[in-house]
Amino acid sequence: MNPITPTHTNPAPAPAGHLRRITWILCLLIVVGLAAGYLPRWLARRHLIQAVQADGATIVNVVSPVPVTPDLGSPLPADVQANVEAPIYARASGYLQTWYTDIGARVTNGQALAEIVTPELDEQLEQAQAEVAENEANLNLAQITADRWAALLKTASVSEQEAAEKAADLALKKALLSAARANLKRLQDLKAYDVVTAPFDGVITERNTDIGQLVTADAGHELFRLAQTDPLRVYVRVPQTLIHAVAPGQTGDITFQDLPGRTFKGVVTRTAGALDATSRTLQVELQVRNPRGELFAGSYAQVRFDDTAAASVLKISDNILITRAQGVQAALVDAAGQVHLRSITLGRDFGDYVEVVAGLTTNDQVIVNPPDSISDGMTVTVAPPAATNPGK
């Protein structure tokens, strides 16, 4: 038998439209896959760039200075001193026999304060009196001798040399007597100081001696301290920004912590005429009447001036200040957002705000709380007005 050979039939070819659909599906899947993988990365990269840009931009708040008139009515610290004050020393050495006045006593000019026993001075005074008497006797003898020798010279009984010697001896005796009398007068004047007296009307504020104490004139030991307390001098230091607003004749209200609710009127008598180089302040003196002795020298007081005419200054929050080697500065922002550092001159500091004497205008935009890294020419972004801190 002949083997049967199998016959194979070829499948029918696929339609062309079916292949195109498969191709489009594959392409769509590829596009979707690419989009699913690239788009998140692109978005993440975009967010990262925006975050970096946001972190790199400096956003600042700004304020403008406000013009104000300096308030001289603000209290200024002051020191109260006596109109006249002097320590009282002894001019004569000895022992204090008695004292007549103690602290708080009111005395008048020339009133006795104490008395000193001066035994050594008394002996020197007696010796000086004896020396004067001796020199007076020597002068009388020299006068008689000189007159006699002058008469003898006319008869040529003595030489001219001898007569000249007697005349010179007379002149010497006169000089010695004058010296002795001057020494006696000096000791008599010192003896007058055995009674210590007050040099002016006032109040005894200190007594630094007692009965029996050895008093030495050259030791410089203060026996009493005398102060004249009517009127009193009140010294106040006025800031440089206000020095032209204070003048002699101007009045001021003076208050004391120990007398609450009471005000005393003082009058400016003089100013120092020069500023203190350390504090940049002008020392001003007022006088205040104290007829009843209510006010005490050495007290602390506060002064408020009246009728001032000071020029206006600018005030601004103290959180704009930049302190560097160049001095006190402020950071200004222009219309283009660029920073400009400018040196400024300050007046008084009131804690939450300061007075600006020079360096700023009311049109300047000043950065509040400037960062430490801020520099001249730096570009910043100004926060919207709603987010800006108002100036104080």
SELUMTI-30836 format. One record per residue (C-alpha): z negated, y, x. Coordinates in steps of 0.02 Angstrom, whole numbers. Layout:
+--------+--------+--------+
!     pz !     py !     px !
+--------+--------+--------+
!      Z !      Y !      X !
...
+--------+--------+--------+
***
This chain:
+--------+--------+--------+
!     pz !     py !     px !
+--------+--------+--------+
!      0 !      0 !      0 !
!     36 !    172 !     58 !
!   -118 !    282 !     78 !
!   -132 !    424 !    -41 !
!   -130 !    590 !     49 !
!   -243 !    722 !    -36 !
!   -164 !    883 !    -78 !
!   -259 !   1054 !    -55 !
!   -228 !   1201 !   -169 !
!   -256 !   1384 !   -101 !
!   -367 !   1499 !   -211 !
!   -288 !   1644 !   -294 !
!   -301 !   1807 !   -199 !
!   -437 !   1935 !   -261 !
!   -374 !   2085 !   -351 !
!   -359 !   2246 !   -247 !
!   -473 !   2348 !   -363 !
!   -616 !   2231 !   -334 !
!   -608 !   2257 !   -146 !
!   -608 !   2444 !   -164 !
!   -765 !   2440 !   -268 !
!   -853 !   2335 !   -140 !
!   -801 !   2459 !     -4 !
!   -867 !   2607 !   -102 !
!  -1029 !   2520 !   -135 !
!  -1051 !   2482 !     49 !
!  -1013 !   2662 !     95 !
!  -1136 !   2726 !    -34 !
!  -1270 !   2611 !     31 !
!  -1238 !   2673 !    208 !
!  -1249 !   2856 !    153 !
!  -1408 !   2824 !     54 !
!  -1485 !   2736 !    202 !
!  -1440 !   2876 !    319 !
!  -1508 !   3006 !    198 !
!  -1668 !   2909 !    171 !
!  -1698 !   2901 !    357 !
!  -1645 !   3077 !    413 !
!  -1701 !   3188 !    269 !
!  -1890 !   3159 !    290 !
!  -1873 !   3191 !    476 !
!  -1777 !   3352 !    444 !
!  -1904 !   3412 !    317 !
!  -2049 !   3370 !    432 !
!  -1966 !   3462 !    575 !
!  -1936 !   3614 !    464 !
!  -2118 !   3617 !    408 !
!  -2173 !   3600 !    589 !
!  -2067 !   3749 !    641 !
!  -2137 !   3854 !    498 !
!  -2315 !   3806 !    544 !
!  -2287 !   3851 !    726 !
!  -2213 !   4018 !    676 !
!  -2359 !   4052 !    559 !
!  -2485 !   4009 !    694 !
!  -2398 !   4120 !    821 !
!  -2393 !   4275 !    709 !
!  -2549 !   4390 !    717 !
!  -2594 !   4462 !    548 !
!  -2706 !   4615 !    556 !
!  -2794 !   4732 !    437 !
!  -2785 !   4919 !    467 !
!  -2883 !   5073 !    416 !
!  -2858 !   5260 !    440 !
!  -2990 !   5385 !    502 !
!  -3069 !   5495 !    370 !
!  -3104 !   5681 !    404 !
!  -3284 !   5733 !    377 !
!  -3391 !   5885 !    416 !
!  -3530 !   5843 !    540 !
!  -3694 !   5835 !    450 !
!  -3816 !   5938 !    550 !
!  -3937 !   5906 !    410 !
!  -3957 !   5732 !    479 !
!  -4126 !   5722 !    568 !
!  -4128 !   5738 !    756 !
!  -4278 !   5677 !    857 !
!  -4382 !   5813 !    937 !
!  -4532 !   5833 !   1052 !
!  -4671 !   5959 !   1018 !
!  -4751 !   6050 !   1164 !
!  -4877 !   6188 !   1183 !
!  -4812 !   6364 !   1202 !
!  -4912 !   6381 !   1363 !
!  -5004 !   6240 !   1450 !
!  -5092 !   6243 !   1617 !
!  -5213 !   6135 !   1716 !
!  -5369 !   6225 !   1774 !
!  -5424 !   6194 !   1955 !
!  -5570 !   6255 !   2058 !
!  -5538 !   6386 !   2192 !
!  -5713 !   6372 !   2265 !
!  -5790 !   6213 !   2337 !
!  -5962 !   6155 !   2285 !
!  -6052 !   6058 !   2148 !
!  -6024 !   6082 !   1963 !
!  -6183 !   6158 !   1896 !
!  -6135 !   6163 !   1713 !
!  -5987 !   6166 !   1594 !
!  -5981 !   6271 !   1437 !
!  -5831 !   6205 !   1339 !
!  -5770 !   6032 !   1293 !
!  -5608 !   5963 !   1221 !
!  -5553 !   6045 !   1060 !
!  -5643 !   6207 !   1097 !
!  -5546 !   6366 !   1067 !
!  -5569 !   6490 !   1208 !
!  -5512 !   6667 !   1245 !
!  -5440 !   6744 !   1402 !
!  -5577 !   6765 !   1532 !
!  -5705 !   6656 !   1443 !
!  -5815 !   6552 !   1560 !
!  -5776 !   6367 !   1559 !
!  -5892 !   6303 !   1697 !
!  -5999 !   6362 !   1843 !
!  -6000 !   6293 !   2021 !
!  -6141 !   6300 !   2148 !
!  -6067 !   6345 !   2319 !
!  -6199 !   6329 !   2457 !
!  -6074 !   6320 !   2600 !
!  -5977 !   6468 !   2535 !
!  -6139 !   6567 !   2518 !
!  -6179 !   6533 !   2701 !
!  -6004 !   6585 !   2754 !
!  -6023 !   6743 !   2653 !
!  -6188 !   6787 !   2739 !
!  -6110 !   6753 !   2908 !
!  -5961 !   6864 !   2865 !
!  -6077 !   7004 !   2812 !
!  -6171 !   6991 !   2979 !
!  -6006 !   6995 !   3073 !
!  -5956 !   7153 !   2982 !
!  -6122 !   7235 !   3026 !
!  -6104 !   7182 !   3208 !
!  -5928 !   7250 !   3220 !
!  -5981 !   7413 !   3139 !
!  -6117 !   7434 !   3272 !
!  -5995 !   7394 !   3412 !
!  -5872 !   7518 !   3340 !
!  -6002 !   7656 !   3336 !
!  -6048 !   7623 !   3518 !
!  -5866 !   7619 !   3569 !
!  -5835 !   7783 !   3478 !
!  -5979 !   7870 !   3568 !
!  -5924 !   7801 !   3737 !
!  -5743 !   7852 !   3712 !
!  -5792 !   8029 !   3659 !
!  -5908 !   8047 !   3811 !
!  -5777 !   7985 !   3933 !
!  -5649 !   8101 !   3857 !
!  -5765 !   8248 !   3889 !
!  -5799 !   8193 !   4067 !
!  -5613 !   8178 !   4098 !
!  -5594 !   8363 !   4064 !
!  -5713 !   8402 !   4211 !
!  -5631 !   8269 !   4319 !
!  -5796 !   8175 !   4326 !
!  -5707 !   8011 !   4282 !
!  -5533 !   7947 !   4315 !
!  -5398 !   7943 !   4184 !
!  -5394 !   7754 !   4200 !
!  -5576 !   7738 !   4150 !
!  -5554 !   7857 !   4004 !
!  -5401 !   7758 !   3944 !
!  -5500 !   7596 !   3953 !
!  -5638 !   7669 !   3842 !
!  -5508 !   7730 !   3716 !
!  -5427 !   7557 !   3712 !
!  -5597 !   7476 !   3687 !
!  -5624 !   7592 !   3537 !
!  -5459 !   7537 !   3460 !
!  -5506 !   7354 !   3488 !
!  -5674 !   7378 !   3401 !
!  -5586 !   7457 !   3252 !
!  -5468 !   7307 !   3238 !
!  -5612 !   7184 !   3249 !
!  -5704 !   7276 !   3111 !
!  -5550 !   7274 !   3000 !
!  -5532 !   7085 !   3026 !
!  -5716 !   7056 !   2987 !
!  -5705 !   7159 !   2829 !
!  -5548 !   7065 !   2774 !
!  -5636 !   6899 !   2801 !
!  -5786 !   6962 !   2702 !
!  -5672 !   7017 !   2560 !
!  -5587 !   6845 !   2558 !
!  -5753 !   6755 !   2544 !
!  -5813 !   6875 !   2409 !
!  -5656 !   6839 !   2309 !
!  -5685 !   6652 !   2329 !
!  -5864 !   6675 !   2275 !
!  -5800 !   6754 !   2114 !
!  -5717 !   6587 !   2075 !
!  -5884 !   6498 !   2064 !
!  -5867 !   6534 !   1879 !
!  -5711 !   6447 !   1809 !
!  -5631 !   6553 !   1672 !
!  -5489 !   6530 !   1549 !
!  -5326 !   6616 !   1602 !
!  -5265 !   6639 !   1422 !
!  -5314 !   6606 !   1241 !
!  -5297 !   6424 !   1193 !
!  -5377 !   6256 !   1160 !
!  -5460 !   6144 !   1289 !
!  -5363 !   5980 !   1280 !
!  -5443 !   5891 !   1429 !
!  -5607 !   5897 !   1525 !
!  -5606 !   5796 !   1685 !
!  -5771 !   5845 !   1765 !
!  -5958 !   5835 !   1735 !
!  -6121 !   5908 !   1797 !
!  -6159 !   5867 !   1979 !
!  -5981 !   5821 !   2026 !
!  -5922 !   5875 !   2198 !
!  -5781 !   5999 !   2179 !
!  -5663 !   6027 !   2325 !
!  -5542 !   6171 !   2313 !
!  -5408 !   6090 !   2420 !
!  -5417 !   5918 !   2337 !
!  -5318 !   5971 !   2184 !
!  -5439 !   5894 !   2058 !
!  -5402 !   5955 !   1882 !
!  -5560 !   6014 !   1794 !
!  -5488 !   6065 !   1625 !
!  -5320 !   6075 !   1537 !
!  -5288 !   6223 !   1425 !
!  -5149 !   6235 !   1296 !
!  -5090 !   6376 !   1185 !
!  -5038 !   6295 !   1021 !
!  -4985 !   6444 !    917 !
!  -4838 !   6451 !    917 !
!  -4777 !   6279 !    970 !
!  -4615 !   6240 !   1061 !
!  -4503 !   6107 !    983 !
!  -4369 !   6033 !   1096 !
!  -4222 !   5940 !   1018 !
!  -4065 !   5870 !   1099 !
!  -3906 !   5912 !   1003 !
!  -3750 !   5802 !   1026 !
!  -3600 !   5878 !   1112 !
!  -3499 !   5878 !    951 !
!  -3624 !   5998 !    871 !
!  -3671 !   6115 !   1013 !
!  -3564 !   6258 !    947 !
!  -3646 !   6245 !    776 !
!  -3820 !   6292 !    842 !
!  -3863 !   6467 !    902 !
!  -4022 !   6570 !    934 !
!  -4094 !   6641 !    774 !
!  -4041 !   6491 !    672 !
!  -4176 !   6405 !    570 !
!  -4219 !   6222 !    552 !
!  -4336 !   6113 !    450 !
!  -4464 !   6019 !    554 !
!  -4552 !   5866 !    484 !
!  -4689 !   5755 !    554 !
!  -4728 !   5574 !    516 !
!  -4914 !   5611 !    504 !
!  -4883 !   5748 !    374 !
!  -4768 !   5665 !    245 !
!  -4692 !   5776 !    114 !
!  -4722 !   5936 !    213 !
!  -4590 !   6040 !    300 !
!  -4617 !   6176 !    430 !
!  -4490 !   6311 !    469 !
!  -4436 !   6334 !    649 !
!  -4323 !   6462 !    731 !
!  -4204 !   6426 !    875 !
!  -4259 !   6536 !   1020 !
!  -4145 !   6476 !   1160 !
!  -4030 !   6338 !   1220 !
!  -4014 !   6261 !   1392 !
!  -3836 !   6326 !   1415 !
!  -3779 !   6163 !   1495 !
!  -3763 !   5982 !   1439 !
!  -3864 !   5840 !   1511 !
!  -3743 !   5738 !   1616 !
!  -3819 !   5573 !   1561 !
!  -3837 !   5593 !   1373 !
!  -3706 !   5730 !   1345 !
!  -3829 !   5826 !   1240 !
!  -3887 !   6008 !   1237 !
!  -4072 !   6045 !   1243 !
!  -4120 !   6170 !   1107 !
!  -4290 !   6253 !   1090 !
!  -4366 !   6305 !    925 !
!  -4532 !   6390 !    893 !
!  -4642 !   6351 !    745 !
!  -4798 !   6443 !    693 !
!  -4962 !   6347 !    695 !
!  -5100 !   6469 !    643 !
!  -5215 !   6336 !    571 !
!  -5191 !   6211 !    710 !
!  -5118 !   6078 !    596 !
!  -4982 !   6031 !    719 !
!  -5021 !   5952 !    886 !
!  -4934 !   5971 !   1051 !
!  -4858 !   5807 !   1110 !
!  -4811 !   5753 !    934 !
!  -4646 !   5673 !    883 !
!  -4548 !   5770 !    754 !
!  -4378 !   5775 !    669 !
!  -4270 !   5930 !    651 !
!  -4138 !   5970 !    519 !
!  -4037 !   6127 !    555 !
!  -3987 !   6249 !    419 !
!  -3830 !   6357 !    395 !
!  -3718 !   6264 !    515 !
!  -3532 !   6294 !    532 !
!  -3473 !   6145 !    633 !
!  -3290 !   6098 !    640 !
!  -3239 !   5939 !    549 !
!  -3223 !   5775 !    642 !
!  -3157 !   5603 !    599 !
!  -3261 !   5453 !    554 !
!  -3209 !   5272 !    556 !
!  -3285 !   5099 !    548 !
!  -3365 !   5043 !    710 !
!  -3273 !   4875 !    705 !
!  -3114 !   4956 !    771 !
!  -3187 !   4993 !    943 !
!  -3119 !   4907 !   1100 !
!  -3226 !   4925 !   1256 !
!  -3138 !   4886 !   1418 !
!  -3128 !   4951 !   1595 !
!  -3022 !   5097 !   1532 !
!  -3164 !   5152 !   1420 !
!  -3176 !   5154 !   1230 !
!  -3006 !   5123 !   1148 !
!  -2930 !   5089 !    978 !
!  -2777 !   4981 !    937 !
!  -2647 !   5075 !    834 !
!  -2498 !   4996 !    742 !
!  -2334 !   5090 !    720 !
!  -2202 !   5066 !    584 !
!  -2115 !   4929 !    686 !
!  -2274 !   4827 !    700 !
!  -2302 !   4862 !    885 !
!  -2477 !   4889 !    953 !
!  -2524 !   5044 !   1053 !
!  -2693 !   5054 !   1138 !
!  -2764 !   5230 !   1140 !
!  -2919 !   5300 !   1223 !
!  -3036 !   5392 !   1105 !
!  -3188 !   5505 !   1122 !
!  -3338 !   5464 !   1013 !
!  -3469 !   5577 !    939 !
!  -3626 !   5514 !    854 !
!  -3651 !   5331 !    812 !
!  -3723 !   5301 !    638 !
!  -3725 !   5112 !    651 !
!  -3593 !   5060 !    525 !
!  -3475 !   5201 !    572 !
!  -3446 !   5322 !    716 !
!  -3381 !   5497 !    736 !
!  -3217 !   5516 !    830 !
!  -3201 !   5682 !    920 !
!  -3029 !   5655 !   1000 !
!  -2892 !   5524 !   1011 !
!  -2855 !   5487 !    827 !
!  -2778 !   5574 !    677 !
!  -2789 !   5540 !    492 !
!  -2611 !   5468 !    494 !
!  -2650 !   5331 !    621 !
!  -2659 !   5149 !    568 !
!  -2801 !   5071 !    668 !
!  -2829 !   4883 !    680 !
!  -2993 !   4819 !    611 !
!  -3083 !   4686 !    714 !
!  -2947 !   4678 !    848 !
!  -2939 !   4510 !    940 !
!  -2987 !   4500 !   1122 !
!  -2808 !   4454 !   1169 !
!  -2732 !   4611 !   1096 !
!  -2625 !   4710 !   1217 !
!  -2513 !   4862 !   1223 !
!  -2338 !   4825 !   1155 !
!  -2391 !   4669 !   1061 !
!  -2307 !   4636 !    893 !
!  -2418 !   4604 !    742 !
!  -2401 !   4588 !    555 !
!  -2499 !   4709 !    446 !
!  -2586 !   4626 !    300 !
!  -2543 !   4689 !    125 !
!  -2648 !   4836 !     65 !
!  -2739 !   4727 !    -59 !
!  -2808 !   4622 !     83 !
!  -2852 !   4769 !    192 !
!  -3036 !   4806 !    219 !
!  -3074 !   4981 !    159 !
!  -3139 !   5104 !    289 !
!  -3321 !   5144 !    282 !
+--------+--------+--------+
***
